[in-house]
Amino acid sequence: MRLSTKSRFAVTAMIDIALRENAGPVSLADIGGRHQISLSYLEQLFSKLRRSGLVESTRGPGGGYSLGRAGEAISVADIIGAVETPLNKPGRGEETLAQQAGAGEWMTKDLWATLNAKMLAHMQSISLRNLASEQRAKGVKIEPRASRRGVYLAPKPKPVLTTAPNSVFALGRSLLAGR
């Protein structure tokens, strides 16, 4: 399993959605603004997450992304597996790897395979619900979502009442009347 910035951003964005799952779909622009992640980068990540069934998209006003499955059914390994490309592409047998790898790399192959298996097992044991609960316990505040539906009426300006003359002629009359 490969860990990269892509994985870190994907897990962060999924935690953000899990924290706000009761408030409806979360827009990528909101996630990007909260975590300083580029909108185009998030779009690439969420395309992969959607194909894996981890998120569902809602179009239109008030749309965005929501969890595709329950938070306890999504593990960190699921999220990372959805956005990262596998190291060994299907169809590559050990013979091909043996031809490409040097003798020194074969000596540590078992070590890295064991480490990878333990890391994968640990990540499969961590659910998205657990991560969201940890964030709530740390005191992360969820701001209420601003309503984006409906037509907003601009406030009507109050009329300005003045006692000053409204033209040059009225000003002249008021000055002559005072004599």
Secondary structure, 3 states (H helix, E strand, C coil): CCCCHHHHHHHHHHHHHHHCHHHCCECHHHHHHHHCCCHHHHHHHHHHHHHCCCEEEECCCCCEEEECCCHHHCEHHHHHHHHCCCCCCCCCCHHHHHHHCCHHHHHCHHHHHHHHHHHHHHHHCCEHHHHHHHHHHCCCCCCCCCCCCCCCCCCCCCCCCCCCCCCHHHHHHHHHHCC
